Amino acid sequence: MKNGLNFNYFNGAAFYAFVRALLNIVDSTKLSDGVLHSLAVKLETIYQSFSKGVEYDPKDPLTPVAAAADDKRDQYFNGMKSYISSFLKSPDGSIRAAAEKLEALIRKYGWSAQTYSYDEETTAIAKCIEEMNAYYAAEVALLNLPVMWLTPLTEAQAGFEAIQEQRIQKGAIEVPTVSKYRTPLRLAIIKLVETLETFAEETGDVAMQTYVAEIDELIGETMATLKASKTREENTEVAGL
């Protein structure tokens, strides 16, 4: 990596945002079974524990806004599940088969995702939507899913993510489990990134090299932002402001 990580610059909210961005670049579903896959799963698992408690901060004015946005996407997610399930006993074999495939996809990522923590639910729903659009377009069209459920769910999901991003940028999301999971999370990040970089160098795998380049860019941008913020704070203190 051209850019280095200095974890001392991260508060809870910044760390949360960084790992979320990292897992958007390379997650376990993008890796075949093996060491890299295991390391990615481990990082995701620790991150899920780290992100517990993200949902509620009584001092954050966007807390009720986020809750309302989450309720909205829950309604569309639950409605879509019920709608798909209603076709499981259809006398039309093709419709029944389409419903079975889509239900299996949702179960793959979490049939009860609406009960997960905000971050876990966001990941589960995002992956469902992504795969439905990429690999199950025919089944989605056959059940006329977009108009009634999939498009509104996609919009509700985007709305919720936008609110969460505002909370992160304002530092309102400060995960209460920072002290417990910060070190395990840091070590999991280092191990995954180092192994990924070694694998890319030794095999010349284009996909792995792309992941490394994107992660390196993320690190560079993140550290530049954090260092600039730290400098502003220090200058303010010196000026006595």
Summary of the structure (lengths in Angstrom):
residues: 241
radius of gyration: 20.4
end to end distance: 37.7
largest distance: 75.8
contacts: 698
relative contact order: 0.17
helix: 78%
strand: 0%
